[in-house]
Amino acid sequence: MTQEFRYALRSLFRARALACLVILTLALGIGANTAIFSVANALLLRPLPYVNADRLVLVWGNFLKLRIGHLAAKGAEYLDYRDQKEVFSETAAFQNRDFTRASERIAGARVSDTLFPMLGAQVVIGRSFLPEDCLIGQDRVAVLSHALWRSRFGANPAVLGGTVELDGEEYEIVGVMSPSFKFPHPAFSFTEPAELWTPLSLDPEQVAARGGGYELNVIGRLKDGIGLEQARSTMSGLASSMEQRHRGYRGPKGEDGGWRISLVTLQEEIAGSNRYSLLVLLGIAGLVLLIACANVANLLLVRATARRREMAMRIALGASRVRIVRQLLAESVILGLAGGTAGLIIALWCLELLIAISPRQLPRFDEISLDWRVLAFTVTISTLSGLICGLAPAWQASDQNLNQVMRGSTSVAGRPDRLRKLLVSSQIAVAVCVLVSAGLLVKSFVLLQRVDLGLNPRGVLTFEVGFSETRYAERALIAAFCEDALSRMRALPGVESVGLSSMLPLSGVAIEDPFSIEGRPLDMSRLTLAGHQSVSPGFFATLGIPLASGRDFSETDLAGSPDVAIINGEMSARFFAGEDPIGRRIKVGAPHGPAAWATIVGVVKAIPHGRLDSDPQPDWYRPQSQVPVRRLSLFIRSRRDPLSLAPEVRSAVADIDRSQPIINLRTMESAIGKTLAPRRFNTILAGLFAAVALLLAAGGIYSVVAYAMQRRTREIGIRIALGAQRRDVLKLALVEGMMPAVIGLAIGLAVALALSRFLKSLLFGVATSDPVTFTSIGLLLAAVALVGCYLPARRASRIDPLVALRYE
């Protein structure tokens, strides 16, 4: 084989132009696959930076009948999970909590003492938490992240044993984590990384009463020998046992409340819906590589035909067919590896582009790089590409009729010609699939941008505030802050209106609660569910949400005054069809529950309370003064550039409470645009792959027709000399070139129609069989094929008969 490769290198050096063309073609296909694989590798394959991360799972509760999934745990439930020793070898709990230090927000987390050891976290100075730190009254200690230690404390080791003031309370600093440790992981969608950790202490009385909120995220390590499905089965049994033992998991008449427990690996949790879209993009990139391989196989077939006499001489001198095949495969493997090397360079350029266009919320975005997995992938597909490209030409070249070849006969060219046409048809068919996929994604993205939001985000500035449980223990203090803040924002120059809400519209977050309608019994088999949020007077006007009927909230809708509510049009149509909802009363929970009845005073237009591509769902609103919450989004509509208000907004908040931090200050258009970022990323990548596929397909058609016309130069010269018109020659060439293209188009459209159903979950407002897209792609490829055929056909029609007759 060493001898074969040395000879292959010399042979390819003599055919440098062809070799460079092959290498460039393969580099395009391999580079595209390597780049997209590097993204998939970072998201799906690279292990998380924790000890035995593949054995770690998140434990979620689910009330299926309430359509509530991924529910965090109460303290009592965490202890129930911790007791499952046959499933988990270790368990831990954590809860995000924002801290305020000198008007600066610090993202923090309360964690159990078992979390750091379970994850294999190391401290650089000091210690982590001890069991006694998690006792009430002894939990005023903190561990700093390495980044916080360097940025806020100057990396001074003397901070150990000192104190830091958080939310007006003193915490003793007992340790600093290693630079590589980040938890919660930055890729978790339900939380954010912590800069500081404090112990998680549970109230024994609350645990005994199974009270408190669903606030604890539980993580466990599966016991050795326990598989994920076996663990899920055991936890399903625990859920049934909890329903039987505890009233809170059943309906009002003791029926099944839909309580279930699910286990999700950390990798699955992080990948989420991105897994499927990445796999689709990998599939599209793979199709582009197939087109490149077909192009290269065509070029190698041309080279093999030109070397027929050489191969016949080798066979005549005793070379076996296996030896000939091996020699030619050695050449194609070298070409494949060279293409892979060039593809790595292209992939590096593509990675810069991917990083530039990737949405920052793409999980593990900062980990996209070329590591050993990417290199192994590139070497593998390079070698396979070389073998696939070279196999048919090598087999064809080794099958020679020595008598015909040595006499100079060209009659054996029929089979290579048929094979080349087959490859062209295959190229076109695969290109159709790639272009149809890209076309559907592009049309879907365009339609998504044109969707009626139900609100007007232009000219609106938004930011969030969170209220400390210690400094704002009483709800009256929150209400006073909100009233003062809204008053100051209205007084700013250029401000038209202001408002606030407990939820940022179109943020991708949707919380639904069961509610009751006065005069109707609660049916557990058909629960009435709707989104529920607190807003201020002026919220709807600020965001441009039109009032359909009734009135808006007013300044008189205060705590202690009659409870009121506003519902959206979807809620009105679904639950009050055929009647006027104004004046009806609704409440959160069951009719006999503790919540107060609220009178409906208005109906507003429905807007999606989840992602931009989600349908509007039932929503209802309560005045913030009557239902205060601790995390709020404020909105300011201005005639000025919204971002120019930022300094004045910060100053106004500081005048009210100098220690109150502002979070996520941005325009409303920017906030909504983030929901489009993943779709924009998928669309751009698919469009780039489609452009490469179109280029390769056009090149493949051109090369086949050009070679066919060159091989028939003498025949064409004779035809012209005998009186054939140039248009006849042009027609002959076009028919010969377009026939495989038309066959490929027909096959490709049929295959694309079958495969497009896998794109259904990635599309919005477009059918997978969209006739406009299929017709447009068919016409585009037909036009490209026609141009690819016309250029060599036009050149062939201008052949000088005298020159042609002297050919060969």
N, C-alpha and C positions, 0 to 999 in steps of 0.2 A: 504493500500500500504506500510505503514511503516513495518508492519509484513512481507509482501512479500519480501521486500528488506533485512530485517534482516535474513530471512530464506535463501534468495539467497546468501548472503555473507557467511553464514555457509556452504552451499552446495558447493560453489566455492572453499572455503578453503580446503574442503576435496578432491577436484580435482585440486590441485595446479598446477600440471604439465600441464594439459590441459589448465587451465586458463592462465598460463604464455605464452604458445604457442599462444593462441588466442590474448592475449594483444600485444605480439610482432608483430604478423601479422598485426593487425589493426594499431599499431603504425607506421609501415613502410608506409602504405597507407595514414594515416592521417598526419603523419609528412611531407611527400612529398607534399601533398595538402596545408598544412599550410604554408610551406616555399614558395611555388610559389605564394600563395595568398598574402603573405606579400609583395612580389614585386608588384603584381597587385594593392594591396591596396595603396602602396606609389605612384604609377603612375596614377591610374585611379580614386581612391575613396577619398583619403585624401584631404580635402579642402586646397586651396592655402592660404597663410598667409596674405590675404587682406580682407577688409570689404566686405561682400556679394560677394565673388569672383565668385560665380556661375552666377552672373548677368553681369560679365565683358566680353566684346568681343573685339577682334582685328578686325580692318576694313582694308581690303585689296582691292586694285584695280587689275583688270585682263584684259589684252588685249588678248582675246582668239585667235584671228586670228594670233597673233604673238607668240602664245604658251607661253605667259608670265603670270604667276599667282603669287599671294602673293606679289604684287607690293606695295611698300610704297607710301606715298602721297606727293604731292607738298604742299606748304603752302596754296595755294588757295583751294585745295581740303580739307585740314584739316578744314578750315573755313566753307566749304560747309557741311561737316559732323557735325561740331559743331552746325550748324543751324538747324539740324533735331531734334527739341525739342519734336516732337511726337514719336520719337524712343528712344532718349538718354536723361537721366536726367543729365548726366555729360559726358564730353569728355576731353581727354588730348592727348598730343603728346610728343614723346621722340625720341631722335636721339643719337646713340652712337658716341662718339668722343674720340680718344686717346689724352692724354696730356703727355707732357714731363716735368719732374721736376728733375733737376740735373742729367741728363743722365739716368733717371729712368722713365719707362713707367707707367702711371697711367690710368687704364681703366675708362673712364668717360662717362657721358651722359648729353646732353642738354635736359631739360624737361620744359614743360609749367607749369605755376604757379598752374594749377588745378590738376596736377598729384598727389602730395602728399596728399592733402585732400581727393581726390577720393579714394585712396587706404587705407586711414586710417593710414597713416604713422605718427609716433610721433617723435619729436626731444627731445633729452635729455638735450641739452643746446642750447640756441639761438632760432632761428626761421627758418621756411621754406621760400619759395619764395613768394613775394608779386607781384601783377599785374604790379606795376611800375618797378620791376626788369626785366621784359621781354621787356622793351623798349630799342631800339638801343641806345647805349651810357651809359645806366644805368645797363648793364647786366654783369659787372665785379664783380660778387659776386659768392660765392661757398658754398655748403653744403657738409660736409664730412661724409663718412660712419663711423660707430663706429670702424670698424676694422682699417681703415686708420688712424683715430684719435689716436688710441692706438699704432699702429706700427710706424708711422712716426712723431707723435707729442707728444708721451709719455702720452697720455690721460690728457694733461694739459688744464684745463678750460680757461686759459689765452689766448689761441689761438683765442678765440672769439673776433672779431673786428680786429684781425691781418690780415696779408696778406700772400698769398702763390703765388709763381711765377710759372706759367704754360705757357709753350711755349713762354717764354720771356716776358709775360705780368703779371701784378699784379692783383690778385683777392682777394677781401675781404671775409674772412670766417665769415659767418653769422649764421651757425648752425651745429649741429652734430646729425645724426640720431640715433635711438635706435638700440641696438645690433641685434634685430631680423629682422630688415628691410633689404631686399635685392631686388633691382630692377635695371635693368630688371631681371626677375626671372632667376636663374642659369640654369633652364631646357629649356629656350627658345633656339631653334636651330639657330635662325637668328641673335642672338646678344649675348652679355655676360654681367654678372653683373657689375655694376658700383661701383667704389670706391669713386667717387666724382661726384657731380652734379652741373651744372651751368644752368642759365635760358636760355630758348629758345626764341630768339627774331626773329621776321619775318620782312623782308624788305617790307614796304608797296608798293613800286613801283613794286617789283618783284611779289608780291601777285596780284596786280591789273592786271599785264600782264600775269598772270598764268604761270610765268616762273619758273626757278630753276629746280633742280633735284628731282627725287622721293626718298626723303631721310627721311621723317618723318613717324614714326610708330604711328598709331592712335589707341587709346584704348578708349572704351566707356562703360558706364553703362546703360543697358537697363532700360527704364522707367517702373515703377511698372504697372503691368497689360498688358505689351507688351511681347508676347512670341517671341521666337527666329525666328520661321518661319514667323510670322507677320512682324517682323523687317526686315527680309531678303527681303520680298516682297516689303516693302516700299523703301528699299535701291535700289532694282532693278528698281523701278520707277525713283529714283533720277539719276541712271546711264543713263537711256534713256533721261532724261531731259538734262543732261550734254552733251550728244552726239548732241542733237538738238541745244543747246545754244552756244557750244564752238567748234570751228573748229578742235582743236587738238585731238579730240577723234574720228574723222572720217577719212576715206581714202581719197586719192587725188581727187577722183571724187565725194566726199560726201557720199560714201557708208558706211554701218555699219562697224566700225572698231573693233568690238568685245569687246567694253569696258563694263565691268561688275564690280559690287561691291559685295564682299562677306563678311559675318560676321562669325567669328570662335571664339568659346569660348576659354578661356585660357586653360582649361583642354584639349580640343581637340587639340589645338596648341602644347601643351607640349607632349601629348601622341603620336601624329603623327602615323607613321607606326608601332611603338612599340605596339600599342593597339592590332592589329590583331595577332602578334606573341605571345603576352602574353596570349591572349584568347585561341590560339591553345595549348600552353603549359599547361594552366589550364585544357583544355579538355583532354590532354594526362594524366595529373596527376589524373583527375577524373576516367579515365579508369583503372589506376593502383589501385585506391581505390576499384573499382568494383571487380577487381581480388582478392584483399585482402578479401572483403566481401564474395565472393564465397568460398574462402578457409575456412574462419571462419564458414560459414554456413555448409560446409561439416563436419568440426570438431564437430559442435554442433549437427549435425544429428547423428554422431557416438555416442556422449554422450547421445542423446535422445533415441537411440536404446538400449543402455546399461541400461537405466533407465525405460525400458518398464514395468517391474514388479512393480517398485515403483509407476509409474503413474497409473497403473491398480488398485493398492491397494487404492490409493487416490480416484479414481473414484468410486470404490466399497464402500468406506466409505462415499460417498455422495458429493465429490467435483464435481463442474460443469466443463464443458469443458472450459468455459470462465475463471474460476479460474485457471485451469491448464495452459492455454495460458498466462494468466497474470503473473503467477509465473515464467514461463520460459522466458517471455519477460523481467521481472525484472532482471533476471540473465544476459541476453544478453545486456541490457542497462548498467548495471554495468560494464560489460566487455568493452562495447563501450566507456564509460567515462574513464575507466582505460587506454584503448588504446589511447584515446585522450590526457590524461595526459602524457603518455609516448611519444606520438607523438609530444607534445610540446617540450619535451627535445630533441628529434631527430631534430625537426624544428630549434631549437636554434643552433645545430651543423651545420645543413644544411645552415642556414643563414650566418654563418661564411664562409662556402664554397662559397655561392652565392656572398658574398661581395668580396671574393678573386678573383673569375673568372668574375665578372660582368664588362663590359666595363665602364670606367669612364664617357663616354659620354651618358650612359643610363640615361634618364631623372629622376630627383629626387633620384638619386642613394644614396645620403647620408641620405635619409629619410626612408630607408628600416628598419623596426623594428616590434616588436610584440606590437601592441596597442589594444585597446578595440575591434576594428572591427575584428582583427585577432583572438582574444580570443573568440569573439562571433561566428565567423565562425567555429572555432575548436570545440566549445561545440555543435554547431548545427550538424556538420557532424559526430561528435562522437555519438551523440544520435541517429541520423538517421541510422548510420552504425550499431549500436547495434540492433535497431528495424528491419532493413532489414535482418541482419544475423540471427536473432532469430525467425523471423515470420514463415518461412517454417518448421524449426525443432519443434517449439512450436505447430503448427497446426497438424503436423504429430504425435507428441507424445500424443496429446489429443484425437486422433482418434484411440481408442484401441478396440480390440475384447477381452473382459474380459475372456471368456472361453478358448480361445486359449492361451492367455498370462499366465493364472494361471496354465494351463496344461504344460507350458514350451515349447509350440510349437514355431518354428522359421519360420513358413510359411508366416507370415505377413511381412517378411523382404523385400518383393519384391518392394513395393512402395518406401521405403527409398533408396534402391539400385538404382532404376531408377532415383530418385531425385538427388542422389549423382553423377551419371553419367551425368545427365543433367547439373549439376553445373560444372563438369570438362569440358564438351564441351563448356560451356559458358566462362570459364576461358581461355581456349585455343583460342577461337574466339577473345576475347578481347585482349589477349596477342599478337595475330597476328596483330591487328590494331595498338597497341603501337609499336611493333617492326618494322612494315612496315614504320610507320611515322618516327621513329628514323633512319631507314636504308636509307630512301629517303633524310633526312636532312644531314646525314653523307656523303653520296655519293655526294650530291650537294656541300657540303663544300670542299670535296677533289678536285672535279673538279674546283671549284672556285680558289683554291690555285694553280692549274696547268695552269690557263688561261694565255695566252700570253699578257703581259702588253703592249707590243710595246715599252718598254723602259727597261733600266737596272738600278735599284735603288741601287744595291750593291756598297758600297764604296763612297756613296754620302752624304754629309752633307748639310742641308738646314736650312735657318732661314729667318725671315721676318723683313722688316724695313718699318716704316710709316713716312711720311714727314709732318711736321707741316705746316699748312697754313700760319702761321706768319713768321717762320724762312725760309721757302722754298716757298715763295709766287710766285717766278718766276720759270718757268719750266727749265730754263737754269741751275739753281742751283741744281735741281734734277739730270739733265743729268751729271753735273760735279761731283756730289757725286758718281753716279753710275760708271762713267768712272774711277775715282780714286779708288773706292772700288774694282772693278774687277781687276785693275792693281795690287793692293796690294795683293789680294787673289792669283793671279797667281804666285806671287813671294814667297809664303810660301813654305817651304820644303815639298816635297812629293806630291804637288798638280799637277794634270795632266791637268785639264781644269776647267773653271768657266763659269757661265752663270746666267742670271736672267730672271724672267717672272712676269707678272702681276697676274698670277694665279698658284696655286700649283696643278700640275697634280694629278688626282685621289683623290681629296680631298672631293668629294661629291658635290662640287659647280660647277654649269654649267650655264653660261650666254650666251644666244643666242640673236643675233641682226639680223634684216633684212639687206640684202646687195643687191647691184645691180651689174649686169654684163654689161659692155659697149656693146652697140649694141642690147641689149634685153630690151623690154619694161617691166615695173614693173607691174605684175599681182597681184592685192590685194587678189584675190581668191586663188592664189597659190604662196604665198610669199617665196622667197629664204631666208632661215635662217641658220645661222652658228655661232659657237662660235668664239669670237674675243679676242685676247690678244696681249700684247706687250712683246717682248723678245729681248735678246741681241745676238750679234754674239757669238757663242760657246755654246748656250743653248742646241741645239740638240745634239751636240757631248758630252756635259757633262752628259746628261741623257741617252745617248745611243739610241737616236731616229734616225733611219737610213734615209738618204736622198735618195729618189727614183729617182728623176731626177732634173735637173737644178742645182742651186747653193745655198749655205747658205748665210746668211747675212754677210756682211763684215764691216770692220771699216770705209769704205767710205760711208756707208748708214747712213748719218747724217741728222740732221735737215737742210733744205734748199736744199739738194740734191734730185734727183727724188725719189718720193715715190715708195716703193717696198713692196711686200707681198710674203709670202710662204703659200701654202695651204696644207692640208693633203690629203691622198689618198681617203678618203671617200668623201670629197668635190669634188675632181677631178672626181670620178666615178659618183657622183650624178648630178653634174651640168655641167660637160664637157665631158660627155660620147661620145666616138668616135672621140674626138679631143684632140689636145695637148694644155693644159692650159697655158704653158709657153708663156709669151708675152701678154696674155689677161689682161684686166684691170678691177678691181673691186673697189667698195667703200662702206662704211657704209651708210645705208639709201637709199633714193630714188635717181634716176639718176640726178635729178635736185637739190639735197640737197647740203648743204655747204661743206660736206666732200670732200677731194681730192681723185682723182683716183689713185690707186696704181697698179703698174705692177707686175704680178705674175712672180717670178724669180726661184721658186723651188717648189717641191712637196716632202713632208715627209710622213713617215708611220703614219697611223691613230692610236691614242690611245684614250681610253675612257676619256672624259673630265668631267665625273661625277663620279659615284661610280665604284668600281672594277667590279661589276656584270652588269654594263651597257654596251650597245653596242657602238662602236665608232660612233661618229657623225661628221658632217662637222665642221671643224675648220680652221681658218686662222690666220696668225701671222704677226705682223708689228714690225719693229725695235723700240726698246724702245727710242732711240734718236729722232725718228720722231713722236712717240705717247707716250710721258712720262705720267706716272700715279703716284699717291701718295702712293700706297701700293704695295710693291714688295717682291717677294721671290727670294733669292739668292741660288745658287747651286754650290757646290765645290766637284769635284771628286778627290779622293786622293788615293795614294798607301798605305798610313798609315791608322790606325783606324780612321774613320771620326771624332769620338768624341774627339780624342786627339788633334784635331785642334782647339777646342773651345776656349781655352785661347788666342791663336794667332789671331783668328778671332775677338774676342772682342777687343783685343789690336789694331788691324788694323782699325776697325771702330772708336775706340776712337781717334786714331791719326787723322782721317779725321774730325770728329765732336764729341767732348767729351760729348755733350748733347744728342747724337742720341742713343736711346735704341735699343737693339736687342730683337726680339720677337720669341718665339717658336723655339729655337735652338734644332735640333734633326737630326737623320739620316733619309734619305728618306725612308728606309725600315720601320722604326717606323711610319712615317707619313702615308704610304700606309696601314700598318698593322691595323691602327685604323679603316679603312673602313670595315675590316673583323671582328672586335670585336663583333658587335651584332649577326652576324651569328654564330660565335664561341660559344657565350653564349647560343644561342638557341640549337645548336648541342650538346653541353656538357650536358645540362639539359635533352634533349630528350634521349640521350644515357644513362644517369643515371636512368631515368624512365624505359627505356627498360630493363636495367639490373635487376631492382627490379621486373618488370613484369615477366621476365624470371624465376627468383628465385621463385616467388610465384606460377607460373604455374607449375614448376617442383615439388614443394612441394605438390601442390594439387593433381597431378597425383600420386605421390608416396603414399600419405596418403590414397587415395581411394583404390589403388591396394593392399597396405599392409593390410588395414582393411578387404578387401574382402577375401584375402588369410587367414587371421587369423580366420575369421568367418567360412571358409570352411576347417579348419584344419582337422576335423574328416572325412569329405568327401574325402579329398585328401589322408589321411591315408588309408582309405578303398580302394581307387583306386589303390594305390601302393601295398597294400596287395593282391589285386586281380590280380596283374600282370602288372599294368600300368608302362610304362617306365618314367624315370625322364624327358626326353625330351618331353613326352606327357603332363606332368604336366606343364612344362615350357611353352609349346605352348599354353595350356589352359589359363594360367595366362596372357601371353602376348596378346592373342586375346581379352580377357576380358578387359584388361587395355587400349589397343591401339584403340579399337573401338570408345569410346567417344572422344579420342584425334583426330582421323582421321576425325570424324564428325565435331569437333570444328575447325580443320584446314580448312576444305572445306568451312564452313560458314564464318570463319574469313577472308579468302582470298577474298571472294566475298564482304563482308562488307568493308574490307580495300580498295578494288578497288573503291567502291562507295564513301568512305569518303576521300580518298587521294586527290581528286580534291580541297579540301579546303586548301591544302598545296601549291597549284600552285604558289601563289605569294611569297612563301618563298624558292622556289627551283631555282636552276641555272643549266642549262644543263642537267636536268633529267626530264623525263616524269613522270607524276603522276602514270602511269601504267607500270613503268620500269620493264620489265620481269626478269632482273637479280636480282633486289632487292626482288621481290615477290618470286622467286624461292629459293633464298638463305634463306630468312626468313622461308619459308615453310619447307625446309630441316633441318634448325637449330632446329625448334620447334619439328619436327618429331624425330630428334635425341635425343633431351631432353626428349620427351615423352617416347621414347624407353628405355632410361637409367632409367627413373623413374619407368617404368613397370618392367624392367629386374631385378632390385635389389630385390624387394619383391618376384618376381616370382622365382628367383634363390633360395631364402631362402625356399620358399614353396616346391620346387622340392626336397629338401634335408630333408623333414620331415621323422622322424622315424615312421613307421606304429604303433609300439607298444605304443609309446608316444601319437600318434594321437588318437588311439582307447581308451586311458584312458582319453582323453580330455572331459571336462564337467562331 
